[in-house]
Amino acid sequence: MATAWNNRCLVYLDQGNYEKAIADCTEAIRLRPTNDESYLSRGLAYSRKGDIETARIDFDHVQRQGSSEANRKRAEVLARQLDSGEKGAH
């Protein structure tokens, strides 16, 4: 079920509907707290709506507790983009 919430989050993210993307990613995280993709997607949504500090929390979480090296590196890149002022680049 978490996958369905995360997939819909991605659709909302692509549509620019960041509030709905955040809500769906949050639900996916509630159902499966180890899902790095949901944290990364929610971080992107926060970033794109201008909430840089909350985006950083999600990216930092994956950097510290991510299930794969690839996801930890992706979170590191996204966090650096926040530092450089790039909103929601991927």
Long-range contacts (C-beta under 8 A, 24 or more apart in sequence): 1-31, 2-27, 2-28, 2-29, 2-31, 2-32, 2-35, 2-38, 3-28, 5-31, 5-38, 6-35, 6-37, 6-38, 6-41, 9-38, 9-41, 9-42, 9-45, 10-41, 12-45, 13-41, 13-44, 13-45, 13-48, 16-48, 18-45, 18-46, 18-48, 18-49, 19-49, 21-45, 22-46, 22-49, 34-67, 36-62, 36-66, 36-67, 36-68, 36-71, 36-75, 37-71, 39-75, 40-71, 40-74, 40-75, 40-78, 43-75, 43-78, 44-78, 44-88, 44-90, 45-88, 47-78, 47-81, 47-82, 47-87, 47-88, 48-87, 48-88, 50-87, 52-82, 55-82, 56-82
